[in-house]
């Protein structure tokens, strides 16, 4: 069940990331590997909170405000791509 939700979330988020990159002027050949890497990072099993669901909620929240721009969306995507579960901030 959890694996199915993860596959669904990945399917929903990669197109969303690619669309954001297109609007930001990032070529698809650069955006595709970047998006795949981000999805892999956010789907890591040690991520309890900073995961794909968290990114999705933040993007949905930004969209709901009507203040979404490609730059803001990319900031959300990258805000916690490097994750150290034993770091001082966790």
Secondary structure as UniProt FT lines:
FT   HELIX           2..24
FT   HELIX           28..42
FT   TURN            45..46
FT   HELIX           52..65
FT   HELIX           70..78
FT   TURN            79..80
FT   TURN            85..86
FT   TURN            88..89
//
